[in-house]
Amino acid sequence: MNPAGDESVNRIEGLMKDVLAITPDGLDEDLIESGLLDSMALVELLFAIEQEFAVELPLEDLDVDLLRSVRGIASYVNKLRTD
């Protein structure tokens, strides 16, 4: 992962810890399947990501599969930031 990706991963992990009080076991852990993220927690996380990264997440086109892991979320956020 590149330095921007590493920074995004660290910031997302911080949001998960601070906002949701969760700590995934790894960057690729399936957050939904593991039960760490339910629908309410996902909404809280999306709001926190928008605030932290100053991006707007297109909810009407949002693919939940992109948000299943810390690495996936970081990759998606980095893509939004460069578009």
Buried (B, 14 or more C-beta within 10 A) or exposed (E): EEEEBEEBBEBBBEBBEEBBEBEBEEBEBBBBEEEBBEEEBBEBBBEBBBEBBEBEBEEEEEEEEEBBBBBBBBBBBBEBEEE
